[in-house]
């Protein structure tokens, strides 16, 4: 993976992950109780996306070996 693609993947992974986690937590606090399933789904998707960003951050780029 080239360095520019790696940086883009890490930024998108962390950005989308944090965004979904924040949206899910806001839904838990402010949305009606019927939306709790969607809030849980948003938080789980956020955690998975952030983990994908973390994995891309850990794997060395082709230029850095």
C-alpha positions as CSV (number, residue, x, y, z in Angstrom):
1,X,0.0,0.0,0.0
2,X,1.4,3.4,-0.9
3,X,1.9,6.0,1.7
4,X,-0.8,8.4,0.4
5,X,-3.4,5.7,0.2
6,X,-2.4,4.5,3.7
7,X,-2.9,8.0,5.2
8,X,-6.2,8.4,3.4
9,X,-7.4,5.0,4.8
10,X,-6.3,5.8,8.3
11,X,-8.0,9.2,8.2
12,X,-11.2,7.8,6.8
13,X,-11.3,4.9,9.2
14,X,-10.7,7.0,12.3
15,X,-12.9,9.8,11.1
16,X,-15.9,7.7,10.2
17,X,-15.4,5.6,13.3
18,X,-15.4,8.6,15.7
19,X,-18.3,10.1,13.8
20,X,-20.4,7.0,14.2
21,X,-19.5,6.6,17.9
22,X,-20.5,10.3,18.6
23,X,-23.8,9.9,16.7
24,X,-24.6,6.7,18.5
25,X,-23.9,8.2,21.9
26,X,-26.0,11.3,21.1
27,X,-28.8,9.0,20.0
28,X,-28.5,7.2,23.3
29,X,-28.7,10.4,25.3
30,X,-31.3,12.4,23.3
31,X,-33.3,10.1,21.1
32,X,-36.4,8.2,22.2
33,X,-35.8,4.8,23.8
34,X,-37.2,3.1,20.6
35,X,-34.0,4.2,18.8
36,X,-31.6,2.4,21.2
37,X,-31.1,-0.4,18.7
38,X,-30.0,2.0,16.0
39,X,-27.7,3.8,18.6
40,X,-26.1,0.5,19.5
41,X,-25.6,-0.3,15.8
42,X,-24.0,3.1,15.2
43,X,-21.6,2.7,18.1
44,X,-20.6,-0.9,16.9
45,X,-20.1,0.3,13.4
46,X,-18.0,3.2,14.7
47,X,-15.8,0.9,16.8
48,X,-15.3,-1.4,13.8
49,X,-14.4,1.5,11.5
50,X,-12.0,2.9,14.1
51,X,-10.4,-0.5,14.4
52,X,-10.0,-0.7,10.6
53,X,-8.3,2.7,10.7
54,X,-6.0,1.4,13.5
55,X,-5.1,-1.7,11.5
56,X,-4.2,0.5,8.5
57,X,-2.1,2.7,10.9
58,X,-0.2,-0.4,12.2
59,X,0.6,-2.0,8.9
60,X,3.7,-0.4,7.4
61,X,3.4,1.3,4.0
62,X,5.3,0.1,1.1
63,X,7.6,3.1,1.3
64,X,8.5,2.6,4.9
65,X,9.8,-1.0,5.0
